[in-house]
Amino acid sequence: MDDISTRFREVRKSLNMTQEDWGKVIGITRSGVNEIENGRRNATDKHIKLICSSPINGKYVNENFLRTGEGE
């Protein structure tokens, strides 16, 4: 199943970030990241904008991919 929670996890892992580090980027705790990745909590527009608005580990995240799975 490829949904936003799966893509959220895939992007984090592709950037070689821990859940704790990822949470710092978007302003939530490690357990909050875990809840999003496991589908128990939704990633908000704010979370997505924070992830996609500036480079993380030197890379930009494609907002369209994160939201829909289309693109890279």
C-alpha positions as CSV (number, residue, x, y, z in Angstrom):
1,M,0.0,0.0,0.0
2,D,1.5,3.3,-1.1
3,D,0.0,6.1,0.8
4,I,1.4,9.3,2.3
5,S,2.5,7.6,5.5
6,T,4.6,5.1,3.4
7,R,6.1,7.9,1.3
8,F,6.7,10.0,4.4
9,R,8.8,7.0,5.8
10,E,10.5,6.4,2.4
11,V,11.6,10.0,2.1
12,R,12.9,10.1,5.7
13,K,14.9,7.0,5.1
14,S,16.2,8.1,1.7
15,L,17.6,11.2,3.5
16,N,19.3,9.0,6.1
17,M,17.4,10.6,9.0
18,T,16.2,9.1,12.2
19,Q,12.6,9.7,13.3
20,E,13.9,12.0,16.0
21,D,15.9,14.1,13.4
22,W,12.9,14.1,11.0
23,G,10.7,15.3,13.9
24,K,13.0,18.2,14.5
25,V,12.6,19.3,10.9
26,I,8.8,19.5,11.2
27,G,8.4,20.4,14.8
28,I,7.1,17.2,16.3
29,T,8.4,14.4,18.5
30,R,9.9,11.1,17.4
31,S,6.7,9.4,18.5
32,G,4.7,11.8,16.4
33,V,6.8,10.8,13.3
34,N,6.2,7.2,14.2
35,E,2.4,7.8,14.4
36,I,2.4,9.4,10.9
37,E,4.5,6.6,9.4
38,N,2.2,4.0,10.8
39,G,-1.0,5.8,9.7
40,R,-2.3,6.7,13.1
41,R,-1.8,10.4,12.6
42,N,-2.0,12.5,9.5
43,A,0.8,14.6,8.1
44,T,-0.5,18.1,8.0
45,D,-0.1,20.7,5.3
46,K,2.3,22.5,7.7
47,H,4.5,19.3,8.0
48,I,4.6,18.8,4.2
49,K,5.4,22.5,3.6
50,L,8.3,22.4,6.1
51,I,9.7,19.2,4.5
52,C,9.5,20.6,1.0
53,S,10.4,24.3,1.5
54,S,14.1,24.0,2.0
55,P,16.8,21.4,1.4
56,I,17.3,18.6,3.9
57,N,20.7,17.0,3.9
58,G,21.3,18.9,0.6
59,K,18.2,17.6,-1.2
60,Y,14.8,19.0,-1.9
61,V,11.7,16.9,-1.4
62,N,9.2,16.9,-4.2
63,E,5.9,18.0,-2.6
64,N,3.8,16.4,-5.4
65,F,5.5,13.0,-4.8
66,L,5.0,13.3,-1.0
67,R,1.3,14.1,-1.4
68,T,0.4,11.9,-4.4
69,G,3.2,9.5,-5.2
70,E,3.7,11.0,-8.6
71,G,7.1,12.2,-9.7
72,E,10.4,11.6,-8.0
